[in-house]
């Protein structure tokens, strides 16, 4: 096996088992793209798994399949000092690896579809990994926020996560800040002994509670984000969902509302989704494999 093939295989360790793309898949997807002029795209964890970031729910390889761990609930983060300290300790150790992940072919395909071929009205992502922006996409709505910003719950000031990492390193000079293991939102598992000596940061401005600018489980999507999403649903002429099972209502709602407005809907995702029964096209294959076989230059010449 060549080095390049080994690297590809290593980056796909969190992608669940799937069948190869067939000619019928390519035809259905190409026909869908040909008809789109203002395409709204919703992306989920199933595209970031191809960069080596695990998801929560994938059969056999997601966090829930490999561990009894569950994401920290918003109310517990707010109410419990110990829960916040444990979260920040794990996030500190995982940050170096989480922030080093790179965009894959799916992110680059969507960038080109937007910037070179002008078919994308907006990308709505459920991911918090910043990879759409790293790839160069411009019109991106981060539905669940981003792990690359930190907000103060006291004064609402925003900080770069890299700045907070430097602060954490200063406060915890004896703690190792790297890990090979990573969870979907960038933290890692740590023992109680690892956590008990950890010093949490507070807001440099008001000493309030700091929280990653991520919509935690049990927390509502901000109203301004919901309004921006609704505007894009109304403006688009079609909806494409990539790598999402639509398990969270914030994602499913986008599919339901677009269908209510009679917008064509295509879903590409390994395994079933909550939107399969309303999709015009469902392709149960790996997003990266499908998109790698689509020639945008040839396709767009046909328009």
Secondary structure as GFF3:
##gff-version 3
##sequence-region A 1 303
A	DSSP	alpha_helix	3	11	.	.	.	ID=ss1
A	DSSP	alpha_helix	23	35	.	.	.	ID=ss2
A	DSSP	beta_strand	39	43	.	.	.	ID=ss3
A	DSSP	alpha_helix	45	48	.	.	.	ID=ss4
A	DSSP	three_ten_helix	49	51	.	.	.	ID=ss5
A	DSSP	alpha_helix	63	66	.	.	.	ID=ss6
A	DSSP	alpha_helix	74	79	.	.	.	ID=ss7
A	DSSP	alpha_helix	81	98	.	.	.	ID=ss8
A	DSSP	alpha_helix	105	115	.	.	.	ID=ss9
A	DSSP	beta_strand	120	125	.	.	.	ID=ss10
A	DSSP	alpha_helix	131	135	.	.	.	ID=ss11
A	DSSP	beta_strand	140	142	.	.	.	ID=ss12
A	DSSP	beta_strand	145	152	.	.	.	ID=ss13
A	DSSP	beta_strand	158	160	.	.	.	ID=ss14
A	DSSP	alpha_helix	161	171	.	.	.	ID=ss15
A	DSSP	alpha_helix	192	196	.	.	.	ID=ss16
A	DSSP	beta_strand	210	214	.	.	.	ID=ss17
A	DSSP	alpha_helix	223	235	.	.	.	ID=ss18
A	DSSP	beta_strand	238	242	.	.	.	ID=ss19
A	DSSP	alpha_helix	249	260	.	.	.	ID=ss20
A	DSSP	beta_strand	264	268	.	.	.	ID=ss21
A	DSSP	three_ten_helix	276	278	.	.	.	ID=ss22
A	DSSP	beta_strand	281	283	.	.	.	ID=ss23
A	DSSP	alpha_helix	287	292	.	.	.	ID=ss24
A	DSSP	alpha_helix	296	301	.	.	.	ID=ss25
###
